[in-house]
Amino acid sequence: MIYCGYQGCGKTTYCKNNPNTTVDLDSSAFVKVNGWEENYVNIARSLSDNGKKVFISAHRVVIQYLVNNAIPFELLIPAQNPKAWRSRLEFRYNLNPTRGNLNALLDFDQNFESDMAFYATLDCVKHEISAKVVTNLENCIN
């Protein structure tokens, strides 16, 4: 199965805790040129076809590619509490001030509301993740 997870939802932590059954396919390893999402999703699909739970980004372009190509996926999104989610991302950045964590925080500030509106239009399984339990995905992934 492919899981598209919003930034900070616990994709990396979950995969580190379940290394035999999961893969964290970090989008930061991909150069974001026109069409990058096709290669990214094809790798995720191949891993999923081989029995792995694959966690990928929830970039709109990635999700649109999945939808357009009828590739099944589930979505991990924040429960509607923007303040708590921003605090989660800010805490993560303060704890580990990497460029990626800064980008996640900046992206949240610029796109959270429009991302949530986009996700609401999707016809897929959605798991709402609380900012308080982001490292425990066992409650929503079977």
Stockholm file with secondary structure:
# STOCKHOLM 1.0

chainA/1-142         MIYCGYQGCGKTTYCKNNPNTTVDLDSSAFVKVNGWEENYVNIARSLSDNGKKVFISAHRVVIQYLVNNAIPFELLIPAQNPKAWRSRLEFRYNLNPTRGNLNALLDFDQNFESDMAFYATLDCVKHEISAKVVTNLENCIN
#=GR chainA/1-142 SS CEEEECTTSSHHHHHHHCTTTEEECCGGGSCCCTTHHHHHHHHHHHHHHTTCEEEEECCHHHHHHHHHTTCCCEEEEECSCHHHHHHHHHHHHHHSCCHHHHHHHHHHHHHHHHHHHHHHTCCSEEEEECTTSTTCGGGTCC
#=GC SS_cons         CEEEECTTSSHHHHHHHCTTTEEECCGGGSCCCTTHHHHHHHHHHHHHHTTCEEEEECCHHHHHHHHHTTCCCEEEEECSCHHHHHHHHHHHHHHSCCHHHHHHHHHHHHHHHHHHHHHHTCCSEEEEECTTSTTCGGGTCC
//
